[in-house]
Amino acid sequence: MNAKERLVGRIANLQVLRGRLQSWLAKDETRGVYKVDRAAFTDPEIFELELKVCLRTQLGVRFA
């Protein structure tokens, strides 16, 4: 798999993830109420992404 194919795959994965995240968020901006579905806290992919972001921020480590 070349670099372009990997990039296209990562973008597709991010778009799917973005859609899932948006479906979990219920916003009522006029009242300032934002609710997150519990699935966001139990999804293994979100957990993995959260770990990568936290570790990258805390340790200054880059992940491939």
Backbone as CSV, one residue per row, in Angstrom:
resi,resn,N_x,N_y,N_z,CA_x,CA_y,CA_z,C_x,C_y,C_z
1,MET,0.853,-1.174,0.000,0.000,0.000,0.000,0.903,1.242,0.000
2,ASN,0.666,2.133,-0.930,1.511,3.324,-1.001,0.978,4.427,-0.082
3,ALA,1.725,5.514,-0.013,1.389,6.602,0.911,0.033,7.231,0.581
4,LYS,-0.260,7.365,-0.692,-1.537,7.981,-1.084,-2.707,7.103,-0.652
5,GLU,-2.604,5.809,-0.836,-3.667,4.889,-0.432,-3.871,4.915,1.081
6,ARG,-2.762,4.981,1.829,-2.869,5.059,3.294,-3.567,6.347,3.715
7,LEU,-3.219,7.447,3.059,-3.830,8.733,3.376,-5.319,8.714,3.078
8,VAL,-5.706,8.176,1.936,-7.118,8.088,1.563,-7.871,7.231,2.587
9,GLY,-7.260,6.144,3.012,-7.879,5.285,4.015,-8.055,5.989,5.351
10,ARG,-7.048,6.751,5.755,-7.131,7.479,7.027,-8.202,8.559,6.964
11,ILE,-8.291,9.256,5.832,-9.312,10.294,5.673,-10.705,9.670,5.732
12,ALA,-10.881,8.541,5.070,-12.172,7.853,5.098,-12.525,7.436,6.522
13,ASN,-11.555,6.910,7.251,-11.787,6.518,8.645,-12.169,7.715,9.499
14,LEU,-11.503,8.839,9.286,-11.818,10.043,10.051,-13.216,10.562,9.731
15,GLN,-13.627,10.456,8.468,-14.963,10.906,8.092,-16.035,10.038,8.750
16,VAL,-15.802,8.743,8.812,-16.736,7.843,9.490,-16.792,8.184,10.973
17,LEU,-15.639,8.381,11.566,-15.566,8.714,12.988,-16.262,10.044,13.273
18,ARG,-16.056,11.015,12.410,-16.706,12.321,12.580,-18.224,12.180,12.554
19,GLY,-18.729,11.378,11.635,-20.172,11.152,11.567,-20.709,10.518,12.835
20,ARG,-19.971,9.551,13.366,-20.393,8.906,14.616,-20.380,9.896,15.763
21,LEU,-19.332,10.713,15.840,-19.254,11.712,16.907,-20.417,12.704,16.822
22,GLN,-20.726,13.143,15.625,-21.831,14.085,15.452,-23.166,13.463,15.835
23,SER,-23.329,12.185,15.558,-24.586,11.522,15.909,-24.733,11.354,17.422
24,TRP,-23.633,11.365,18.151,-23.671,11.207,19.604,-23.913,12.518,20.339
25,LEU,-23.793,13.648,19.658,-23.921,14.943,20.311,-25.286,15.557,20.024
26,ALA,-25.981,15.898,21.088,-27.262,16.602,20.969,-27.047,18.012,21.508
27,LYS,-27.243,19.015,20.638,-26.982,20.397,21.021,-28.281,21.186,21.103
28,ASP,-28.398,21.971,22.136,-29.452,22.975,22.245,-28.732,24.275,22.575
29,GLU,-28.234,24.924,21.534,-27.383,26.098,21.714,-28.122,27.266,22.344
30,THR,-29.412,27.382,22.113,-30.161,28.495,22.695,-30.204,28.400,24.220
31,ARG,-30.274,27.195,24.732,-30.285,26.985,26.188,-28.895,26.684,26.729
32,GLY,-27.926,26.478,25.834,-26.569,26.151,26.265,-26.446,24.743,26.811
33,VAL,-27.262,23.833,26.267,-27.257,22.447,26.730,-26.638,21.560,25.654
34,TYR,-25.650,20.788,26.050,-24.979,19.859,25.148,-24.965,18.496,25.824
35,LYS,-25.496,17.498,25.147,-25.558,16.153,25.709,-24.808,15.194,24.806
36,VAL,-24.076,14.282,25.428,-23.306,13.287,24.694,-23.862,11.907,25.023
37,ASP,-24.120,11.127,23.970,-24.598,9.761,24.149,-23.536,8.929,24.863
38,ARG,-23.977,8.015,25.699,-23.042,7.173,26.453,-22.138,6.329,25.562
39,ALA,-22.576,6.051,24.357,-21.762,5.241,23.440,-20.401,5.887,23.181
40,ALA,-20.334,7.196,23.260,-19.069,7.892,23.036,-18.026,7.524,24.084
41,PHE,-18.473,7.093,25.252,-17.551,6.769,26.334,-17.173,5.293,26.374
42,THR,-17.819,4.488,25.559,-17.534,3.052,25.563,-17.021,2.531,24.228
43,ASP,-16.934,3.391,23.229,-16.484,2.985,21.902,-14.973,2.747,21.904
44,PRO,-14.523,1.548,21.499,-13.081,1.245,21.526,-12.254,2.130,20.591
45,GLU,-12.794,2.525,19.464,-12.043,3.373,18.535,-11.838,4.766,19.118
46,ILE,-12.852,5.286,19.780,-12.730,6.594,20.414,-11.693,6.521,21.538
47,PHE,-11.736,5.437,22.297,-10.768,5.259,23.384,-9.338,5.236,22.838
48,GLU,-9.127,4.498,21.767,-7.789,4.421,21.166,-7.331,5.794,20.674
49,LEU,-8.221,6.522,20.019,-7.889,7.860,19.529,-7.585,8.793,20.695
50,GLU,-8.373,8.693,21.742,-8.161,9.528,22.920,-6.786,9.250,23.542
51,LEU,-6.428,7.986,23.641,-5.111,7.648,24.176,-3.993,8.239,23.326
52,LYS,-4.121,8.116,22.025,-3.093,8.660,21.134,-2.960,10.167,21.302
53,VAL,-4.074,10.858,21.351,-4.040,12.314,21.473,-3.482,12.728,22.828
54,CYS,-3.936,12.064,23.882,-3.443,12.397,25.225,-1.957,12.131,25.346
55,LEU,-1.516,10.979,24.870,-0.094,10.653,24.958,0.746,11.593,24.108
56,ARG,0.255,11.928,22.946,0.996,12.833,22.070,1.133,14.189,22.749
57,THR,0.064,14.650,23.385,0.083,15.939,24.049,0.981,15.905,25.280
58,GLN,0.847,14.858,26.071,1.600,14.762,27.315,3.080,14.466,27.088
59,LEU,3.375,13.613,26.146,4.755,13.169,25.963,5.455,13.779,24.754
60,GLY,4.705,14.466,23.917,5.287,15.015,22.714,5.693,13.936,21.732
61,VAL,4.985,12.809,21.747,5.310,11.656,20.909,4.465,11.706,19.651
62,ARG,5.058,11.346,18.532,4.309,11.262,17.275,3.968,9.820,16.996
63,PHE,2.707,9.565,16.620,2.253,8.220,16.266,2.051,8.134,14.773
64,ALA,2.381,6.993,14.233,2.200,6.773,12.792,0.791,6.334,12.492
